[in-house]
């Protein structure tokens, strides 16, 4: 099949990482402040996400059913809060972000996203999220305390399928 100049067609299959990031953005837990990498500071040392927080999608473990297209992934989410020049890291703010993730999985919270077509970045086939639940609840991360950052982790379990290109 030939493509016309400027025409974008889906040619990448979705993966768990892309589905989890797109799902969290679609349900608007924390706006678009979701990615696999934490953005650094701007030229003046400020973080674009310091007022709202950030969700970094960390390690993902996935069970692939070879007889169907259904996939089940568990993603460790780092809910990060930052307060410049504070005397201690803002753990309550990081916990609030984690609790928003938990609340987003309660029944009937995001039925419009669940079982619907989830838009992924261009070049990816779409996907559908069938179910999203919490595998492990919020917990404080003590490994990295720097720059007045606070991190709460939560494990999101997501069941999804790739959809045909439409």
Order of alpha helices (4+ residues) and beta strands (2+ residues): alpha-beta-beta-beta-alpha-beta-beta
